[in-house]
Amino acid sequence: MEELIKLREIKKYFPWKKHEYVKAVDGVSLQINKRDIFGLVGESGSGKTTLGRIMLHLIDSTSGEIFYKGEDITRIKRLEKSMRRNM
């Protein structure tokens, strides 16, 4: 099947207290192929929305890689992100 979205070891940490962090997403890897049906379930506060926002490139991950149709979009420039959001 044709790969649509691929995440490798995605992490998103938010600053909480001085020198402490909340691990909203910690080491998630997944692949979604074209025509796949994908669901993301979990308890409240488990990082579903954060992961979704990272996948849509609305927020940056702390670390990890994001591929869209085989292209690494992890470090895409903010201007390009803005243009993609407005498409």
MMTF fields as JSON, N, C-alpha, C and O atoms, coordinates in Angstrom:
{
  "mmtfVersion": "1.0.0",
  "mmtfProducer": "UNKNOWN",
  "numBonds": 347,
  "numAtoms": 348,
  "numGroups": 87,
  "numChains": 1,
  "numModels": 1,
  "chainsPerModel": [1],
  "groupsPerChain": [87],
  "chainIdList": ["A"],
  "bondAtomList": [4, 2, 8, 6, 12, 10, 16, 14, 20, 18, 24, 22, 28, 26, 32, 30, 36, 34, 40, 38, 44, 42, 48, 46, 52, 50, 56, 54, 60, 58, 64, 62, 68, 66, 72, 70, 76, 74, 80, 78, 84, 82, 88, 86, 92, 90, 96, 94, 100, 98, 104, 102, 108, 106, 112, 110, 116, 114, 120, 118, 124, 122, 128, 126, 132, 130, 136, 134, 140, 138, 144, 142, 148, 146, 152, 150, 156, 154, 160, 158, 164, 162, 168, 166, 172, 170, 176, 174, 180, 178, 184, 182, 188, 186, 192, 190, 196, 194, 200, 198, 204, 202, 208, 206, 212, 210, 216, 214, 220, 218, 224, 222, 228, 226, 232, 230, 236, 234, 240, 238, 244, 242, 248, 246, 252, 250, 256, 254, 260, 258, 264, 262, 268, 266, 272, 270, 276, 274, 280, 278, 284, 282, 288, 286, 292, 290, 296, 294, 300, 298, 304, 302, 308, 306, 312, 310, 316, 314, 320, 318, 324, 322, 328, 326, 332, 330, 336, 334, 340, 338, 344, 342],
  "bondOrderList": [1, 1, 1, 1, 1, 1, 1, 1, 1, 1, 1, 1, 1, 1, 1, 1, 1, 1, 1, 1, 1, 1, 1, 1, 1, 1, 1, 1, 1, 1, 1, 1, 1, 1, 1, 1, 1, 1, 1, 1, 1, 1, 1, 1, 1, 1, 1, 1, 1, 1, 1, 1, 1, 1, 1, 1, 1, 1, 1, 1, 1, 1, 1, 1, 1, 1, 1, 1, 1, 1, 1, 1, 1, 1, 1, 1, 1, 1, 1, 1, 1, 1, 1, 1, 1, 1],
  "groupList": [{"groupName": "MET", "atomNameList": ["N", "CA", "C", "O"], "elementList": ["N", "C", "C", "O"], "formalChargeList": [0, 0, 0, 0], "bondAtomList": [1, 0, 2, 1, 3, 2], "bondOrderList": [1, 1, 2], "singleLetterCode": "M", "chemCompType": "L-PEPTIDE LINKING"}, {"groupName": "GLU", "atomNameList": ["N", "CA", "C", "O"], "elementList": ["N", "C", "C", "O"], "formalChargeList": [0, 0, 0, 0], "bondAtomList": [1, 0, 2, 1, 3, 2], "bondOrderList": [1, 1, 2], "singleLetterCode": "E", "chemCompType": "L-PEPTIDE LINKING"}, {"groupName": "LEU", "atomNameList": ["N", "CA", "C", "O"], "elementList": ["N", "C", "C", "O"], "formalChargeList": [0, 0, 0, 0], "bondAtomList": [1, 0, 2, 1, 3, 2], "bondOrderList": [1, 1, 2], "singleLetterCode": "L", "chemCompType": "L-PEPTIDE LINKING"}, {"groupName": "ILE", "atomNameList": ["N", "CA", "C", "O"], "elementList": ["N", "C", "C", "O"], "formalChargeList": [0, 0, 0, 0], "bondAtomList": [1, 0, 2, 1, 3, 2], "bondOrderList": [1, 1, 2], "singleLetterCode": "I", "chemCompType": "L-PEPTIDE LINKING"}, {"groupName": "LYS", "atomNameList": ["N", "CA", "C", "O"], "elementList": ["N", "C", "C", "O"], "formalChargeList": [0, 0, 0, 0], "bondAtomList": [1, 0, 2, 1, 3, 2], "bondOrderList": [1, 1, 2], "singleLetterCode": "K", "chemCompType": "L-PEPTIDE LINKING"}, {"groupName": "ARG", "atomNameList": ["N", "CA", "C", "O"], "elementList": ["N", "C", "C", "O"], "formalChargeList": [0, 0, 0, 0], "bondAtomList": [1, 0, 2, 1, 3, 2], "bondOrderList": [1, 1, 2], "singleLetterCode": "R", "chemCompType": "L-PEPTIDE LINKING"}, {"groupName": "TYR", "atomNameList": ["N", "CA", "C", "O"], "elementList": ["N", "C", "C", "O"], "formalChargeList": [0, 0, 0, 0], "bondAtomList": [1, 0, 2, 1, 3, 2], "bondOrderList": [1, 1, 2], "singleLetterCode": "Y", "chemCompType": "L-PEPTIDE LINKING"}, {"groupName": "PHE", "atomNameList": ["N", "CA", "C", "O"], "elementList": ["N", "C", "C", "O"], "formalChargeList": [0, 0, 0, 0], "bondAtomList": [1, 0, 2, 1, 3, 2], "bondOrderList": [1, 1, 2], "singleLetterCode": "F", "chemCompType": "L-PEPTIDE LINKING"}, {"groupName": "PRO", "atomNameList": ["N", "CA", "C", "O"], "elementList": ["N", "C", "C", "O"], "formalChargeList": [0, 0, 0, 0], "bondAtomList": [1, 0, 2, 1, 3, 2], "bondOrderList": [1, 1, 2], "singleLetterCode": "P", "chemCompType": "L-PEPTIDE LINKING"}, {"groupName": "TRP", "atomNameList": ["N", "CA", "C", "O"], "elementList": ["N", "C", "C", "O"], "formalChargeList": [0, 0, 0, 0], "bondAtomList": [1, 0, 2, 1, 3, 2], "bondOrderList": [1, 1, 2], "singleLetterCode": "W", "chemCompType": "L-PEPTIDE LINKING"}, {"groupName": "HIS", "atomNameList": ["N", "CA", "C", "O"], "elementList": ["N", "C", "C", "O"], "formalChargeList": [0, 0, 0, 0], "bondAtomList": [1, 0, 2, 1, 3, 2], "bondOrderList": [1, 1, 2], "singleLetterCode": "H", "chemCompType": "L-PEPTIDE LINKING"}, {"groupName": "VAL", "atomNameList": ["N", "CA", "C", "O"], "elementList": ["N", "C", "C", "O"], "formalChargeList": [0, 0, 0, 0], "bondAtomList": [1, 0, 2, 1, 3, 2], "bondOrderList": [1, 1, 2], "singleLetterCode": "V", "chemCompType": "L-PEPTIDE LINKING"}, {"groupName": "ALA", "atomNameList": ["N", "CA", "C", "O"], "elementList": ["N", "C", "C", "O"], "formalChargeList": [0, 0, 0, 0], "bondAtomList": [1, 0, 2, 1, 3, 2], "bondOrderList": [1, 1, 2], "singleLetterCode": "A", "chemCompType": "L-PEPTIDE LINKING"}, {"groupName": "ASP", "atomNameList": ["N", "CA", "C", "O"], "elementList": ["N", "C", "C", "O"], "formalChargeList": [0, 0, 0, 0], "bondAtomList": [1, 0, 2, 1, 3, 2], "bondOrderList": [1, 1, 2], "singleLetterCode": "D", "chemCompType": "L-PEPTIDE LINKING"}, {"groupName": "GLY", "atomNameList": ["N", "CA", "C", "O"], "elementList": ["N", "C", "C", "O"], "formalChargeList": [0, 0, 0, 0], "bondAtomList": [1, 0, 2, 1, 3, 2], "bondOrderList": [1, 1, 2], "singleLetterCode": "G", "chemCompType": "PEPTIDE LINKING"}, {"groupName": "SER", "atomNameList": ["N", "CA", "C", "O"], "elementList": ["N", "C", "C", "O"], "formalChargeList": [0, 0, 0, 0], "bondAtomList": [1, 0, 2, 1, 3, 2], "bondOrderList": [1, 1, 2], "singleLetterCode": "S", "chemCompType": "L-PEPTIDE LINKING"}, {"groupName": "GLN", "atomNameList": ["N", "CA", "C", "O"], "elementList": ["N", "C", "C", "O"], "formalChargeList": [0, 0, 0, 0], "bondAtomList": [1, 0, 2, 1, 3, 2], "bondOrderList": [1, 1, 2], "singleLetterCode": "Q", "chemCompType": "L-PEPTIDE LINKING"}, {"groupName": "ASN", "atomNameList": ["N", "CA", "C", "O"], "elementList": ["N", "C", "C", "O"], "formalChargeList": [0, 0, 0, 0], "bondAtomList": [1, 0, 2, 1, 3, 2], "bondOrderList": [1, 1, 2], "singleLetterCode": "N", "chemCompType": "L-PEPTIDE LINKING"}, {"groupName": "THR", "atomNameList": ["N", "CA", "C", "O"], "elementList": ["N", "C", "C", "O"], "formalChargeList": [0, 0, 0, 0], "bondAtomList": [1, 0, 2, 1, 3, 2], "bondOrderList": [1, 1, 2], "singleLetterCode": "T", "chemCompType": "L-PEPTIDE LINKING"}],
  "groupTypeList": [0, 1, 1, 2, 3, 4, 2, 5, 1, 3, 4, 4, 6, 7, 8, 9, 4, 4, 10, 1, 6, 11, 4, 12, 11, 13, 14, 11, 15, 2, 16, 3, 17, 4, 5, 13, 3, 7, 14, 2, 11, 14, 1, 15, 14, 15, 14, 4, 18, 18, 2, 14, 5, 3, 0, 2, 10, 2, 3, 13, 15, 18, 15, 14, 1, 3, 7, 6, 4, 14, 1, 13, 3, 18, 5, 3, 4, 5, 2, 1, 4, 15, 0, 5, 5, 17, 0],
  "groupIdList": [1, 2, 3, 4, 5, 6, 7, 8, 9, 10, 11, 12, 13, 14, 15, 16, 17, 18, 19, 20, 21, 22, 23, 24, 25, 26, 27, 28, 29, 30, 31, 32, 33, 34, 35, 36, 37, 38, 39, 40, 41, 42, 43, 44, 45, 46, 47, 48, 49, 50, 51, 52, 53, 54, 55, 56, 57, 58, 59, 60, 61, 62, 63, 64, 65, 66, 67, 68, 69, 70, 71, 72, 73, 74, 75, 76, 77, 78, 79, 80, 81, 82, 83, 84, 85, 86, 87],
  "secStructList": [7, 7, 3, 3, 3, 3, 3, 3, 3, 3, 3, 3, 3, 3, 3, 7, 1, 6, 6, 7, 3, 3, 3, 3, 3, 3, 3, 3, 3, 3, 3, 3, 3, 6, 6, 7, 7, 7, 7, 7, 7, 7, 7, 6, 6, 1, 1, 2, 2, 2, 2, 2, 2, 2, 2, 6, 6, 1, 1, 7, 7, 1, 3, 3, 3, 3, 3, 3, 6, 6, 3, 3, 7, 6, 6, 7, 7, 2, 2, 2, 2, 2, 2, 2, 2, 6, 7],
  "xCoordList": [0.831, 0.0, 0.873, 2.017, 0.321, 1.037, 1.002, -0.06, 2.188, 2.324, 1.845, 2.243, 0.99, 0.492, 1.18, 1.791, 1.082, 1.7, 2.497, 2.034, 3.688, 4.525, 5.132, 5.702, 5.007, 5.607, 6.659, 6.439, 7.81, 8.886, 9.294, 9.806, 9.062, 9.513, 9.143, 9.989, 7.881, 7.413, 7.296, 6.717, 7.861, 7.773, 7.345, 7.763, 6.507, 6.129, 6.094, 5.261, 7.014, 7.108, 6.764, 7.253, 5.92, 5.561, 6.21, 6.195, 6.783, 7.35, 6.248, 5.129, 6.561, 5.564, 6.057, 5.576, 6.981, 7.606, 9.052, 9.531, 9.724, 11.128, 11.888, 11.952, 12.454, 13.255, 12.443, 13.022, 11.113, 10.276, 9.397, 9.108, 8.98, 8.177, 7.041, 7.142, 5.963, 4.875, 5.097, 5.228, 5.139, 5.318, 3.935, 3.283, 3.502, 2.184, 2.184, 1.215, 3.264, 3.452, 4.887, 5.813, 5.073, 6.412, 6.782, 6.53, 7.377, 7.906, 6.892, 6.945, 5.968, 4.935, 5.442, 5.947, 5.299, 5.606, 4.383, 3.772, 4.028, 2.912, 2.99, 3.694, 2.258, 2.18, 0.728, 0.04, 0.27, -1.074, -0.92, -0.31, -1.477, -1.403, -2.623, -3.664, -2.473, -3.583, -4.753, -4.577, -5.93, -7.189, -7.366, -8.353, -6.439, -6.62, -7.683, -7.866, -8.367, -9.25, -8.502, -8.07, -8.35, -7.508, -8.308, -9.0, -8.215, -8.844, -7.819, -6.942, -7.925, -7.007, -7.849, -8.609, -7.713, -8.512, -7.604, -6.466, -8.12, -7.371, -8.09, -9.065, -7.597, -8.189, -7.977, -7.12, -8.759, -8.602, -7.194, -6.707, -6.552, -5.204, -4.099, -2.96, -4.416, -3.4, -2.578, -1.669, -2.882, -2.077, -2.677, -1.998, -3.934, -4.568, -4.605, -4.199, -5.088, -5.186, -3.808, -3.597, -2.876, -1.506, -0.911, -0.302, -1.078, -0.558, -1.231, -0.564, -2.532, -3.249, -2.745, -2.586, -2.493, -1.983, -0.578, -0.222, 0.218, 1.557, 1.441, 2.152, 0.543, 0.361, -0.089, 0.317, -0.917, -1.388, -0.4, -0.623, 0.688, 1.769, 1.298, 1.766, 0.367, -0.098, 0.808, 0.913, 1.463, 2.47, 3.69, 3.589, 4.826, 6.065, 6.216, 5.806, 6.801, 7.137, 8.446, 9.226, 8.676, 9.947, 11.049, 12.159, 10.732, 11.671, 10.897, 9.699, 11.593, 10.979, 10.894, 11.292, 10.368, 10.278, 8.858, 8.155, 8.45, 7.131, 7.318, 7.998, 6.706, 6.772, 5.359, 4.437, 5.197, 3.939, 4.226, 4.979, 3.627, 3.863, 5.354, 5.835, 6.076, 7.501, 8.412, 9.63, 7.85, 8.646, 8.758, 7.753, 9.973, 10.206, 9.73, 10.311, 8.677, 8.141, 8.413, 7.825, 9.292, 9.565, 10.005, 9.511, 10.903, 11.494, 11.087, 11.851, 9.897, 9.411, 9.356, 9.052, 9.642, 9.692, 8.302, 7.296, 8.265, 7.0, 6.181, 4.957, 6.819, 6.101, 5.395, 4.243, 6.085, 5.476, 4.306, 3.286, 4.44, 3.345, 2.128, 1.008, 2.355, 1.272, 0.569, -0.659, 1.335, 0.759, -0.054, -1.122, 0.437, -0.278, -1.593, -2.591, -1.603, -2.821, -3.906, -5.094, -3.5, -4.462, -4.89, -5.618, -4.466, -4.831, -6.267, -6.76],
  "yCoordList": [-1.194, 0.0, 1.253, 1.233, 2.316, 3.591, 4.305, 4.538, 4.639, 5.331, 6.774, 7.495, 7.188, 8.555, 9.374, 10.405, 8.918, 9.6, 8.596, 7.486, 8.989, 8.136, 8.985, 10.045, 8.521, 9.176, 8.25, 7.045, 8.821, 8.031, 8.659, 9.778, 7.928, 8.329, 9.777, 10.554, 10.125, 11.483, 11.702, 10.893, 12.815, 13.224, 14.685, 15.501, 14.995, 16.383, 16.59, 16.02, 17.415, 17.74, 19.212, 20.065, 19.504, 20.879, 21.279, 20.503, 22.488, 22.957, 23.039, 23.456, 22.647, 22.669, 23.507, 24.623, 23.01, 23.767, 23.994, 23.465, 24.766, 25.04, 23.725, 22.925, 23.509, 22.324, 21.027, 19.947, 21.107, 19.91, 20.016, 21.111, 18.861, 18.817, 17.814, 16.838, 18.068, 17.11, 16.409, 17.063, 15.089, 14.302, 14.02, 13.039, 14.89, 14.732, 13.576, 12.821, 13.443, 12.354, 11.885, 12.696, 10.578, 10.079, 8.852, 7.718, 9.087, 7.999, 7.269, 6.044, 7.996, 7.378, 7.211, 8.154, 6.0, 5.699, 5.035, 4.159, 5.451, 4.815, 5.141, 6.06, 4.373, 4.602, 4.476, 3.527, 5.439, 5.404, 5.364, 6.249, 4.336, 4.177, 4.795, 4.986, 5.102, 5.63, 4.655, 3.441, 5.196, 4.456, 3.726, 3.012, 3.888, 3.321, 4.115, 5.31, 3.442, 4.1, 4.079, 3.022, 5.244, 5.371, 5.988, 6.988, 5.402, 5.943, 6.034, 5.178, 7.052, 7.256, 7.393, 8.35, 6.444, 6.447, 6.413, 5.947, 6.907, 6.896, 7.721, 8.416, 7.633, 8.362, 9.86, 10.304, 10.618, 12.065, 12.418, 11.891, 13.312, 13.736, 12.809, 12.941, 11.864, 10.89, 11.346, 10.633, 12.522, 13.057, 12.925, 13.193, 12.518, 12.332, 13.628, 13.651, 14.688, 15.967, 16.499, 17.014, 16.377, 16.832, 16.079, 16.689, 14.761, 13.971, 14.375, 14.495, 14.583, 15.027, 16.365, 16.554, 17.291, 18.61, 18.503, 19.243, 17.584, 17.351, 16.745, 17.153, 15.772, 15.13, 16.132, 16.039, 17.081, 18.11, 19.259, 20.213, 19.146, 20.136, 21.498, 22.532, 21.497, 22.736, 23.147, 24.331, 22.167, 22.435, 21.575, 20.551, 21.997, 21.243, 20.19, 20.394, 19.078, 18.058, 18.446, 19.233, 17.888, 18.095, 17.35, 17.859, 16.139, 15.354, 14.328, 14.129, 13.683, 12.688, 13.191, 14.315, 12.338, 12.662, 12.455, 11.542, 13.321, 13.244, 13.218, 14.072, 12.23, 12.111, 12.165, 11.56, 12.899, 12.955, 12.55, 13.222, 11.456, 10.892, 10.714, 10.979, 10.267, 9.991, 11.188, 11.024, 12.395, 13.616, 13.972, 14.027, 14.212, 14.602, 16.038, 16.971, 16.211, 17.552, 17.996, 18.968, 17.295, 17.572, 19.004, 19.664, 19.483, 20.806, 21.836, 22.746, 21.681, 22.618, 24.03, 24.188, 25.018, 26.396, 26.897, 26.473, 27.798, 28.347, 29.011, 28.888, 29.703, 30.349, 29.302, 29.487, 28.207, 27.134, 26.521, 26.196, 26.358, 25.83, 26.73, 26.256, 28.023, 28.996, 28.898, 28.935, 28.774, 28.668, 27.384, 27.394, 26.281, 25.007, 25.062, 24.496, 25.742, 25.855, 26.612, 26.336, 27.564, 28.41, 27.853, 28.526, 26.657, 26.057, 25.582, 25.047],
  "zCoordList": [0.0, 0.0, 0.0, 0.453, -0.505, -0.582, 0.773, 1.35, 1.253, 2.537, 2.42, 1.505, 3.348, 3.352, 4.447, 4.165, 5.679, 6.82, 7.627, 7.889, 8.018, 8.853, 9.965, 9.706, 11.186, 12.345, 12.926, 13.051, 13.281, 13.895, 15.218, 15.257, 16.297, 17.637, 17.978, 18.42, 17.769, 18.045, 19.55, 20.275, 19.994, 21.394, 21.443, 20.621, 22.419, 22.67, 24.175, 24.879, 24.653, 26.069, 26.243, 25.502, 27.226, 27.546, 28.862, 29.817, 28.928, 30.199, 31.254, 30.955, 32.47, 33.529, 34.694, 34.892, 35.449, 36.524, 36.134, 35.131, 36.917, 36.628, 36.476, 37.41, 35.307, 34.975, 34.969, 35.092, 34.827, 34.726, 33.482, 32.999, 32.977, 31.761, 31.9, 32.643, 31.176, 31.029, 29.701, 28.667, 29.722, 28.498, 27.904, 28.262, 26.997, 26.378, 25.381, 25.298, 24.631, 23.665, 23.845, 23.866, 23.976, 24.307, 23.478, 23.886, 22.318, 21.503, 20.646, 20.539, 20.031, 19.194, 17.762, 17.153, 17.24, 15.838, 15.221, 15.833, 14.014, 13.313, 11.836, 11.416, 11.066, 9.624, 9.2, 9.576, 8.417, 7.856, 6.343, 5.743, 5.745, 4.296, 3.63, 4.258, 2.349, 1.569, 1.659, 1.548, 1.861, 1.971, 3.296, 3.474, 4.222, 5.564, 6.312, 6.078, 7.201, 8.156, 9.475, 9.935, 10.08, 11.268, 12.405, 12.214, 13.565, 14.764, 15.875, 15.992, 16.677, 17.793, 19.051, 19.196, 19.953, 21.179, 22.399, 22.336, 23.49, 24.739, 25.786, 25.497, 26.991, 28.102, 27.943, 27.18, 28.664, 28.695, 29.162, 30.163, 28.429, 28.801, 28.352, 28.801, 27.464, 27.041, 25.832, 25.407, 25.27, 24.175, 22.791, 21.8, 22.696, 21.379, 20.568, 19.406, 21.179, 20.475, 20.124, 19.026, 21.048, 20.789, 19.61, 18.731, 19.58, 18.465, 17.154, 16.127, 17.184, 15.987, 15.477, 14.271, 16.387, 15.991, 15.411, 14.494, 15.945, 15.389, 13.989, 13.072, 13.829, 12.527, 11.469, 10.311, 11.86, 10.929, 10.796, 10.051, 11.528, 11.514, 12.007, 11.53, 12.968, 13.583, 14.734, 15.054, 15.358, 16.385, 16.08, 15.403, 16.58, 16.385, 17.466, 18.609, 17.104, 18.093, 18.768, 18.231, 19.941, 20.635, 19.9, 19.743, 19.451, 18.652, 17.844, 18.049, 16.928, 16.062, 14.63, 14.322, 13.766, 12.339, 11.836, 12.27, 10.911, 10.293, 8.782, 8.213, 8.143, 6.689, 6.123, 6.669, 5.02, 4.293, 2.855, 2.15, 2.431, 1.095, 0.835, -0.267, 1.849, 1.724, 1.907, 1.988, 1.976, 2.13, 3.609, 4.318, 4.065, 5.454, 5.647, 5.093, 6.43, 6.686, 8.119, 8.593, 8.8, 10.208, 10.435, 11.349, 9.639, 9.874, 8.819, 8.498, 8.295, 7.29, 7.898, 9.08, 7.107, 7.596, 7.983, 7.414, 8.951, 9.446, 8.337, 8.331, 7.408, 6.311, 5.459, 5.067, 5.175, 4.387, 5.137, 4.531, 6.457, 7.272, 7.152, 6.958, 7.268, 7.183, 5.836, 5.77, 4.773, 3.438, 3.302, 2.691, 3.863, 3.764, 4.53, 4.086, 5.682, 6.482, 5.735, 5.907, 4.907, 4.209, 2.86, 2.131, 2.507, 1.223, 1.251, 0.258]
}
